């Protein structure tokens, strides 16, 4: 989403990037948005520790929860939804409530509604309670309890209980129900029996009996009671896939239930019930187990299906990571197709576009998340390549100490183009722009913004002020590498939503934040974030 850095304050103490180049500070909302979409909680970035980034995030959320509660509530709701940033939204909601209770603030969206809005999966009520008690103590305020109770009525079902109500969670479903005193939803007559069973499972597991009318819980209990030596044959025999699906059995639980590894026959039985993300995570396991060609074809069809990709809301980098983790050629075409679907919202930019991809050392230092080996450099290359391939006419450039064009042919796979990038040392952004800008209609820079001091001939920007320059910041660092201006925008994070703003801005519309139809900005700025 486009954000707008403020100009540096006059005087000798101008801010700098972490590499010593001239920098510009952002107003708090822009800084928070960029940090939120570029940060994975407790994940360090090369120039900031995880604790420093978490502290900056909490400080900004707390300040804006009081100063601008409607904006902050919208950000947190959007992060968990379209932004697909699960932990950041939960942590942010806790900070929101904590700060507003401390300040006695009552305006804007209620604390209860903000808590409810960020809880979108059935294990998250327990995770939010675990976070609150670990961070703020055992006393949980009423607005938090009420918001969690609202979410519980939406999220607790038979299948979610089978999947998430396990001993690995600090707060089981029964613990959550006890703490928040959630009453069943009157519109769901089955929910009262489900809640009672969840409480019994937690406190009296030896006598807990699922409701007779609940087919999923009854089927699951039957599987659990089956003798261990009969389980594998039941799963791999006729109707095994249907039995697993009817009982809500997940692939994660299968190995423990079978008391043994998942071989090809077991994988093939559970694959039909697996979601697209689970399939992606297990491609290497499928290869190791040597699943059949027919089963592999089914997996490939699922992960490359446009509808499945849209529903999974996965970042494009997920497919690159899957390609690297499962290098067998039989997955390559499916992953490339899925990557193409995940980039469906990348605009086909008209005219001539200059795309510069940062390949400096700092882009290689950190993975995009704690659970991924994919660097920001790799993610940037994929995004830059995708933009170039979709544009009417594009020059794709990699830059660091030096810079050069990256060749590509329209219609070729994104992942093939990505392989042509190199590691290029330091960050001389202005120099790269100066060397490659040739009257383009726009410039897009994919970077972490940590530019080195200007070389001789700088820092005068070579792009005319009326030509749009879009900076795509993948790290969420505080210092910005460019000043404000009516045609200067900074994007954050790795979601497709930001790409959609480029044609909106260029068509002359005044884009608003992605979570509100209100396009007004209190500061009257020309470059709102989203």
N, C-alpha and C positions, 0 to 999 in steps of 0.2 A: 504494500500500500504506500502511496507516495507520502513522504514526510518532509518537513521543511526545516532545515537547520537555521538557527538564528545567526546573525552576523556576529563576529567577535567583538567583545567590549573594547573600547578605545584604551590605549595605554600600553605599557611594555609587556604586561603579563598575558599575552595571547595564548590560548590553548593550543596544544599540539597533538598530533596523533601519537600512538605509542612508538612509532619509528622516528619521531621528531619533526615530521612535516607540519605545515600549518593546518589548523583544525578549526572547526566551528561547532558550537554547542547547539543542542536541540531544545525546544520547549518541552515540558514534562510529558505531555500526552504523546508527542511524537517519539520521545526517547523511550517511553514505556512500551508503545506499540512495537517499535523496532526490536527492543530487547525481548519482548514476549514471544514474538514469532521467530526470533533467531536463537532462542535460548532453550536448552533442555535442562530442567531443574537439577542442580548439583553437578552439572557437567561443566568442567573447566573449559575455557577458551585460552588460546596461547598467551594472551596478554592479561587475562583475569582468571583468578581461581574460581572454582564453583561457588565457594562461600561468598566471594565478592559479588559475583553476578546475582546470586540468590538474595543477598542483602540489598543490592541496588533495586532489584525487582520488588521486594517487599516494601522498601521505602517509598518507591514511586506509587505502588498500588495504594498504600496506606494514605499518602498525601492526597491522591486524586479521588479516593473513595469519599473523602470529606469535602474536597474542593469542587469536584465534578462527578457526583455519584451516578448520574444517568449515563455519562460517557463510560465510566469505569465498569458499571454493570453490563453495559452493552459489549464492551471488550471481552469480559470474562465469559459471557454467554457465547460470543462468536468464537473465542478460542477453543471452547469445548466442542462446538458444532462444526462450522465450515473450516475453522482453523485446525481442527483435529489435534489440538495440543492439550492432552488430558491432564497431566500432572500440574502444568502451569495454571490451568483454570481452577483446579481444586485448591491448590496452595493460595492462589489469588483470592478466591472466594473467602477463605478463612481469614486472610489479611484484611479484606474489605470489611467483614463483620467486626473483627477485633478493633480496627481503627475507628469505625463509626460508633461503636459502643463506648470506646474510651473518650471520644469527642462529644458524646451525647447528641450526635447528629440524627435527625429524623426526616430530613427531606429526601427526595429522590426515591429510587426503587427500594423496597423493603429488604432488610437483611435476609428474611426468610425466603423471598423470591429469588434472590441471588444464589443462595445455597442450592435451592431446588434446580435452578437453571443449569448448573454445571454438572449435575449428577445424571449421567446418561447411560450408565452400565450398572448392573446389579451389585457388583462388588465395590462400587465407589462410595456408597453410604458408609460402609465399614472403613474404607480407606480414609475418608475425610475425618471420621471420628478418631482413627488411629493417629492421623497427622495432628489434629487439634490437641489431643491429650499429650502427645509427645512434645509439642511445641509450646502449648499454653497451660498445661495442667489438666487435672481430671475433671474440673468443673466445666461443663459444656453449657453455654448460654441457651436460653429458650429459643431465640430466633434460629440458632443452628439446629436444635432438635426439631423444631417445627418444619424447617426446610427439608431436613432429612426425612422426616415422616411423610411429607408430600411426595418425595422422590420414591420412597419405599412402596407406596401405594401404586406408583406407576411401574416400578421395575421388578418387584418380586413376583416371580412366576414359578411354576414347577420346574421348567427347564433351567431357569437361572439358579434355582436352589441346587439342582443336581450339579451344575457347572461350577458355581462359585462358593457354595457353603461348605468349605473344606477346612481341615485343621491347619492348613498353611496360612490362613488369614487370621490376623490378630483379633479381629472382631467378626464373629460369625453372625449369620442372619439373626439368630436368637438373641445375641448380645445387643445388636442394633435395635431390635424390637423392644427389648427390655428398657433400653436407655431412652428411646424417643417416644415410647408408648404409642406407636402407630396403630390406629384403628383401621380395620379393613375398609376398602373402598365399597360403598353401598352398591355401586354399579357392577361389582364383581362378586357375586354370591359365593364363589368358590374360595375367595381369598381368606376368609376367616379360618377355614379348616387348614389352609396352607400355613398361615401364621402360627396356628397351634402346633402343627407338625414341626415347623422350624424351631419353635421353643423346646419341644420335646427332644428333637435331635440334639440340641445343644446341652440340655440339662439332664435328660433321662434317655440317653441313646439306646440303652439296653431294652427299653420297653416301648420306644417310639414306633408307631405304626402309621404308615401313610394313609390318607383318606381313601376310602374304597372307590370313590367316584373319580379319583385322579389316575388316569391311565398311565401317564408318564412316571409318576412316583411309584406306582404299583409295579410297573414293568422294571423299573430300576432296582427296586428292592428284590425282585425275583432274580435278577442277574447277580446281585450282591450275595444272595444266599446259595447260589449254585456252587457245588464242590469245585475246588480249584482244578482238579484233574479233568473236569468235564468242560471247562470254559473255552479253551482254544478250539475244540471240535465244534462247539455250538456256534462260535463266531465265524469260523471258516466254512461251516456246512451250509446247506440250503437255507435261505432266509436269514442268514447271519447279519447282513447289512441292515435289513429291516428291523431286526431285534435291537441292534445297537441304536439305530435312529429313534425307535419307539421309546427307548429307555433314556434318551438324552445323553448317552455315553459319549464322552469326548475322547479324542486321541490322546490327550494328556493323561487321562485316567486309565487308559487301557493297559499300559505296561505294568502298573501296580496291581491292577485287577487280575491280570493273567499270571502274575508272578514270573514274568519272563519277557524277553525282547519281542519287538514287533517284527515278524518276518513278512515276506511278501504277501502271503495269504491274508494275514491280519490287516496289513495296510490296505489291501484291496477291498476288504470288508468295510473299513471305516472311511475310506476316501469319499464315497458319495455323500456322507454327512458333514464333511469338513468344509469350512468356509474358505474363500479365496486367499485370505491372509495366512491361514494355517497351511494351505497347500504350498504357498510360496516359501514358508519357513522350512518345509520338510522335503524340498526337492532333492537335497543331498541324501536324506534318509531313504527316499524312494529309490535312488540309484544304488545305495549300499545294500538295500534289501532285494534289489533286482526284481522290482515289480514288472508285470507283463507289459508288452508293447501296447496291448489294448487299454490297460489301466493308465499307462503313461499318456496315451492319446487323450483319454478322458480328462486327466489333470491339465494337460496343455490347453485343451478346449475351454476348460473352466477359467484358468488364469488369464486367458487372452480374450475372454468374452467381454464386449464393451459394457454390457449391463452390469456384470459382476465387478468390473473395474470401477465403474461409477459408484456403485453401492459401497465398495470397500473404502473409498475416499483416501487411498494411499498416496503418499508423496511419490513423484516420479523416481526419486533416487532409490526407492524400495526395489524397483525392478532391476536397476543396475546392481544393487547389492546382491539380489538373488542370482543374477547372471554370474557374478564373481564367486558366489558360494556354491553354485551348482554348475560347473563349467561344461557339463556334457552337452553335446551339440543338439540333442533332441529337445532341449528346453529353449534354445536360442531364439527360434522364430516366434514362439509363443510369448517370450519375455519382451522381445522387440515390439510385437504387436500390442502387448499390454502397456508398454511405455508410451506408445503412440496414443492409445486411448486416454491415458492419464494426463496427457498434454493437450487434450481436446480444447481446453479453454485458452491455449496460447494463441494470440491473434496472428492472423496473416497480415503483417504490417505492409502497408502500401509504400511505394517509392523506394528510396535507397536508405538502408539502415547500416550503421557501423556498430558492431557488437564486439566489445572487448572483454575477455575473460582473464581474470587475475590468476596467474600461475606462480606467484611469489611463495617463498618458503612458508609464511604464516598460514597460507591456505592449506598446507599439507600437515600442519601440526596436529589438528584435532579432527576427530570423527564428528559427523553431524549429530550423533547421539551416543549415549553410553553403551547401547546395545548394537552399534553398527561399527564396522571397520571402514566405512565409506567416508572419505575426507571431503571437506568443503571444496577442495580443488576439483574432485571428481564430479560432485554435484553441480558445481558451476559450469563445468565443461558440458555436461548433459543439457543444462538449461540453455546455455549459449548456443549449442548446436541445434537444439530444437527450434529456438527462435529464428536462427539463420535458415534452417530448412523450410520453415513456414513463411518467411518473408518474401515479398515480391522480388526484391533484390537486396542482398546483404553481403557485407564484407565481415568475415569472422576473423578475429585477431586474438592471439594469446600474448600476454605481456607480463613482464617482471622487470629485471634490469634492462632487458632488451625486449623487442616485440617482433612478431611476424604474422603473416596471414596463415590461416588454417584452411586448407582446401576442403571442399565438399561438393557433392553433386546432388541436385534436387532429386528427392525420392529415395536416397540411400538411407540405410538404418542409422538412427541417432547414435547407437552404441559404436558403430564403425567410425563415425566422425570423432567421437569422444577419444578414441585411441590415438589420435594424431596430435594430442596436446603434450607439452613437455613441462618440466620444472625449470623455472627461470629466475631463481634467486630473489632479489629485492623487489620493491614496488615503486616504479616510476610511472604513475598513472598519467600525469600531464604530458610527459614526454611521449607516451604511447599514443595519446589522443592527437598530439601535435603531428606525429609522423604519419598517422593514418586517416585523419579527417580530410576529406576531399569534397566538401560541399554536400555531405549527406543530409537527408531530411530529419534525421534524429540520431542520437548516440545513446547506446545502452551499455553500461559497465557493470559486470558481475564481479564482486570483490568483497573484501572485508573492510575496505576503506583505509587501511593502515599504510598510507603512502609515506615514502621517505621524503626528506627535504628536497625542494625543487632544485633541479639542475640549472646551470646557466641558461638563460633564455626564459625561465619561468618567473613568477607563477601565473603569468597572463594566460587565461584560458583561450585555447585556439578556436573554440566553437562560438560562432556569433550568438549574441544573447537571445535572439528570436528563435533559435533552433533548440528543440527540446533535448535535454540530457537527462537520462534516467539511470540512477545508480541503484544496483541491486545488492544490498548489504546482507551477506549470509551469516554474519557473526553477532550482530547486535551490539557492537562496541559503542561506547559513548561518543568519542570524538568523530566528527564527520569530516570528510576530505574536501567538501565543496561548500561554497556559500549559498545563501538563499537567492531566489530569483523567480520571476513568474513562469519560467520555462525550465526550472531545475527541480527534479523530484527524486526522492530516495525511497526505494522499496525495501521491505524487510521480509525475512523468512523464506520458506520454500513452497508456499501454496500457489495454486494456479490463480487464486482470486486477484492477486496483484497484477498479473499479466492483463487481466480484463480491463484494468483501469487505463492502460495506455491509449486505446482507441477512444475511450470516453474523454480523456483529457484533451486529446488532439482534435476531437470533434467540437471542442469549444464548450462542452458541458462542465459544470463545476461538480466534481465528484465528491461524494460524502464518504464518511466512514462506512465500512461494509455492513455494519449491523444496524443502520438506521436510515430511514427515508428522509430524515431532516438534513438537508445539505448545507445548513448554515453553520458558520464557524464563529464563535465569539470574537476571535481576533481578526475576522475578516480576511483571512489568508487566502492566497490563490492556489495553494497546493495541499489540500487536506489529505489525510492518510486513508485513502481507500474510498 
